[in-house]
Amino acid sequence: MLVLVCLWLLPMGASAQEVEQKAMAKLSFMVGEWKGKAEIFNKNSTPLWDVKTEVKYDLNGTLLVLRVLEKDGDAVKLRLHTIINYNAKEGKYYYSPFSSSGLRRSFVGKSATSQKIIFALPDNSYRLIFQKNEAGAFVEYGERNENGKWVMTFRNTLVPTSGY
């Protein structure tokens, strides 16, 4: 009887994995090794930092792993290890960034195409946008919701590179 139950459940698991792989394939525009500049928008200035990002698939294409390193000269300003996944049961993407202090806030995907995905905090106070622009650059930026108006807080503009 147990064997029959396992054989019955096996196709269901494969089906969910296929749905997840197909959804994650939409995000292939992010995959690669990238470098460029991180613009940090403060009230009085816009500091520029060097940024390197590595994005690759893991677990048979059901996860995207992002490794980000931002530096100002020799000073490390940001180091993130982020997991993006798609939950077939819920029909949603999730963005979960980790730093040396642990998990930061998890974001939920709001929309996804083959060139752009938007993630937002559950309370819609902050969002992250990942897209490929017309020139082929990988652009990531964050926006804070201030009384219904989106205000950019940072923008990373990256071009393909080899070596991380």
Phi, psi and omega in degrees: 000317180299321178297319179296319179296316179297317179294327178287322182281333183305311179296330179295318178295317179297322180296315179297319179295321178296320178296316180296317179298318180295317179295318181290331178298334176300335185266014182298340178298341181274339189291134176145184174250128190230152172214157179170213184240144173254121175262125180250117185267109175254174181299320187253347185205172177231085179294145176249129177240153173283140180225138173235136180225135175241127180233125179213156176282154175216166178050059177057035176081012180265352177227149165248134178247125178246128173245122184237135175228120177243132182226147170245097189068237178267351183276122176285123180262328181205136173223117181234147170235112188241143176245129172245130178221167177239128178263108184297323182295319181271341183068036184225149171270151176228139178241116183235101181271138177240140174234186180298340178268005177107198181292130172275210180276138176274142181247153178248135178292131180262325177201152181214136173229185180284359180228359185199142170220143179241129175244145178221152172294153181305328180273003178062026180275341182209146178218157177238137179237130176241129180205163173255128182271180184299330181276358180090005178282151175266119184241130176235133175214157179243146180224138177259137179274111178246099180055045177086357179249131180275125181243124183290134179252330176203160175212126173254123176246116191235145176241157181297147177213172172242142182087135181252000000 
